[in-house]
Every structure is written in structure tokens, then in C-alpha cells.
Amino acid sequence: MDLFSQNTLNNLLPFDGTVHYYGKILSPEQSQHYFDKLRENIEWQHDEAVIYGRHYTTKRKVAWYGDKPYEYTYSNTTKRALPWTEELMQLKQLVEEKSGENFNSCLLNLYHDGNEGMAWHSDGEPALGERPTITSLTFGAERKFSFKHKETKQTVSLVLENGSLLVMRDHTQTHWLHRLPPTKKITRPRISLTFRTILEIGY
């Protein structure tokens, strides 16, 4: 029996969603191995956004991979998925085993230090469906991760550890925002893998 099955995990959200934190699912040595391979082998590009007609390029880098060349649109820009690398396939299988979910795509983020973060948002794009399950697999620097209810403004925060897995389920994206707040205390880089499922319509 998997001691980290979702049936034995506490829901971090008080209502209107389900978030499970599995803690570290990889050893420090395994985490370092994957961090090095991902930083070297992933086709990283600076993220882009179009806001009120203005084009922005972030310091943070991203990459988009999947079973097929899925198109994923957010912040008014569209990405086309690249084929899985060997390391991503290994991590995809591990995350699926731990979470009990299946995924067909992954958005990766590379934060060079604590000055780079992510503003409040929810992953509510139509391509993900109404109740998407989305993971966050962390390598590198440990960072604070926060949730805020869209109506009550109640917040919940935790620290995502190196080699750890967080899974957001059910109506979390409908009712909650999440963010990675910037901090000057962190000088090391962090890589996050957010596995998700794109609807197969049109593919």
C-alpha cells in the first residue's frame, strides 16, 4: 500500500477544492540528477504574454511538452507541445503512479532565483476542461507557494520542497488562485513540472 495515496493525505484547502501535498517523492540525489538533466536537455525559452495589447517577455523560462503537438494558449500567447524527453517520460510515470491520475502534457518553468515568481492566477483555460487535475513537481530551491480563494480572499501557503509533489484537483482552479511569490532570500534556481491533461478535441 502506498503510504502517500490521496486517501491518507489531508486536503490543504478548507473548502471549494482539493490540494494534496505528497512531500518529497525523490531522494536528494535523484532530485539533483533530474534537475541537471532538465536544465541541460529541455528546450527552454523566455515566457511571453500579451496584456492590454502590449507584448511582455519574462525572465522566467518555460517549455511545453506532450503526447501530441497540443496547442496551449494562456496570456494571449500559444505554445505547441514538443515530444517527451526520456527524463520527462520517467517523471510523468512517477507522478501518475503517486497521484493515481493520467496526464498527456507538461508545462515546465525555470526560475533562476527568488526574484522570479508567478502572480496570482488559476489554470482555467478551456483546453484543460472544467475540473482539471494539475501537479507541481519541484526541483532545486525550496519556495513558498500560496493559494487565495477568489471570493473570501482566504489564503493558504506551504513550502514546496526539493523533489516534492503537489496535486491540485476537483474545483480548485474554479474557486482558488495560486502564486509563487518572489523573494530576495532565494538565490538558487528552481524548476517546476506542471503535468496536466489537454482535451483531445481536434487531435
C-alpha positions in Angstrom: 0.0 0.0 0.0 1.3 3.4 -0.9 1.5 5.5 2.3 1.2 8.6 0.2 -2.0 7.7 -1.5 -4.5 10.5 -1.7 -6.8 8.7 0.7 -4.3 9.2 3.5 -3.4 12.8 2.7 -5.0 15.9 4.2 -6.7 18.4 1.9 -4.8 21.7 2.3 -7.8 23.7 1.3 -10.7 24.4 3.7 -13.4 24.3 1.1 -14.1 24.6 -2.7 -11.2 22.5 -3.9 -8.7 19.7 -3.2 -5.0 20.1 -2.9 -2.7 17.2 -1.7 0.9 17.6 -0.8 2.8 14.4 -1.1 6.1 15.8 0.2 9.4 14.5 -1.2 8.9 11.7 -3.6 12.5 11.6 -4.8 15.8 11.4 -2.8 18.2 14.4 -2.9 20.4 12.5 -5.2 17.6 11.7 -7.6 16.3 15.3 -7.5 19.8 16.7 -8.3 20.1 14.2 -11.2 16.8 15.3 -12.7 17.4 19.0 -12.1 20.7 18.8 -14.0 19.2 16.8 -16.9 16.2 19.1 -17.2 18.2 22.2 -17.2 20.5 20.8 -19.8 18.1 18.9 -22.2 14.9 20.9 -22.1 14.3 23.5 -24.9 13.9 26.5 -22.6 12.5 29.8 -23.9 11.6 33.0 -22.1 7.9 33.1 -21.5 5.8 35.7 -23.3 2.5 37.4 -22.6 0.3 39.9 -24.3 -1.5 42.1 -21.8 -3.8 45.0 -22.9 -2.1 44.9 -26.4 1.4 45.1 -25.0 3.9 42.3 -25.5 6.0 41.2 -22.5 8.9 38.8 -22.2 9.6 37.3 -18.8 13.0 36.5 -17.2 11.5 33.1 -16.2 11.9 30.4 -18.9 9.3 27.9 -19.9 8.8 24.8 -22.1 5.8 22.8 -23.2 5.8 19.1 -23.9 3.1 16.5 -24.6 1.9 13.2 -26.2 1.0 15.2 -29.3 1.7 18.7 -30.6 -1.0 20.2 -28.5 -1.6 23.9 -28.7 -1.9 25.6 -25.3 -3.0 29.2 -25.1 -2.6 31.4 -22.0 -1.8 35.1 -21.5 -2.9 35.6 -25.2 0.1 33.5 -26.5 0.0 30.0 -27.9 2.6 27.2 -27.5 2.9 23.9 -29.4 4.0 20.9 -27.5 7.3 19.2 -28.1 7.8 15.4 -27.9 8.7 14.0 -24.5 12.3 13.6 -23.4 13.4 10.5 -21.7 13.6 12.2 -18.3 10.1 13.7 -18.7 8.6 10.3 -19.5 10.2 8.9 -16.4 8.9 11.7 -14.2 5.5 11.5 -15.8 5.2 7.8 -14.9 6.3 8.5 -11.4 3.8 11.3 -10.9 1.0 9.2 -12.4 1.8 6.4 -10.0 1.8 8.6 -7.0 -1.3 10.7 -7.8 -3.4 8.0 -9.5 -4.0 10.4 -12.4 -3.1 10.3 -16.1 -1.5 13.2 -17.9 -0.7 13.9 -21.6 1.3 17.2 -21.3 3.6 19.2 -19.1 4.4 22.9 -18.8 7.8 23.4 -17.2 9.0 26.6 -15.5 12.6 27.6 -14.8 13.1 30.3 -12.1 16.7 31.5 -12.0 16.4 32.8 -8.4 13.8 34.2 -5.9 13.4 37.4 -7.8 11.4 35.5 -10.4 7.9 34.3 -9.4 4.4 33.9 -10.6 1.5 36.3 -10.0 -1.9 35.2 -8.7 -3.7 33.2 -11.4 -5.7 30.0 -11.9 -5.2 27.4 -14.6 -8.7 27.7 -16.1 -8.0 27.6 -19.8 -10.8 25.8 -21.8 -8.3 23.3 -23.2 -8.0 21.8 -19.7 -11.7 21.1 -19.1 -13.9 22.1 -16.2 -12.2 20.3 -13.3 -8.5 19.8 -14.3 -6.0 17.9 -12.2 -2.7 19.7 -12.2 0.6 18.8 -10.5 3.6 20.7 -9.3 6.8 18.7 -9.2 9.7 20.8 -7.7 13.4 20.5 -8.2 16.0 22.9 -6.8 15.3 25.8 -4.5 12.5 25.4 -2.0 9.9 28.1 -2.5 6.7 29.3 -0.8 3.5 28.5 -2.7 0.2 30.2 -1.9 -3.5 29.8 -2.6 -6.2 32.5 -2.3 -9.9 32.0 -2.5 -11.5 34.1 -5.3 -14.4 35.3 -3.1 -13.4 35.1 0.6 -9.8 36.0 -0.1 -8.7 33.4 2.5 -5.1 32.3 1.9 -3.3 29.0 2.4 0.5 28.7 2.0 3.2 26.0 2.2 6.8 25.5 1.2 7.4 23.2 -1.8 10.5 21.1 -1.1 13.1 19.8 -3.5 11.8 16.6 -5.1 8.3 17.2 -3.8 4.9 16.7 -5.4 1.8 18.9 -5.1 -1.5 17.9 -6.8 -4.5 20.3 -7.4 -7.8 18.5 -8.0 -11.6 19.0 -8.4 -12.8 22.6 -8.4 -9.6 24.1 -7.2 -9.0 26.1 -10.4 -12.6 27.4 -10.4 -12.5 28.8 -6.8 -8.9 29.4 -6.0 -5.9 31.4 -7.3 -2.3 30.3 -6.7 1.0 32.0 -7.0 4.8 31.7 -6.4 5.7 34.9 -4.6 9.1 36.5 -5.3 11.6 36.7 -2.6 15.1 38.2 -2.3 16.1 35.4 0.2 16.4 32.7 -2.5 19.5 32.8 -4.8 19.3 29.3 -6.2 17.2 28.3 -9.3 14.0 26.2 -9.2 12.4 24.0 -11.9 8.8 23.1 -11.7 7.0 20.5 -13.8 3.2 21.0 -14.0 1.7 17.9 -15.6 -1.8 18.3 -16.9 -4.3 16.9 -19.5 -5.2 18.7 -22.6 -8.6 17.8 -24.1 -8.2 15.7 -27.2 -10.6 17.6 -29.3 -9.1 18.2 -32.7 -6.1 15.8 -32.3 
